[in-house]
């Protein structure tokens, strides 16, 4: 009986230190050095495109544009 009590105490001490985690381990993502600047450029492009469309919509001009040139047809 005493050995079960000591085993339980050892378990409690290890649990207090966080050796037993009930959470799933987080997935590891590898971030490459070129990824951050590319994401920043894509975000900037989307913001500029949205502002252009908003400006065209606000001025009443047609919103038809060519995906090849980025200008109105």
Residue pairs with C-beta under 8 A, 6 or more apart in sequence:
14 20
53 63
56 62
56 63
57 63
61 72
62 72
64 72
64 73
65 71
65 72
65 73
66 72
66 73
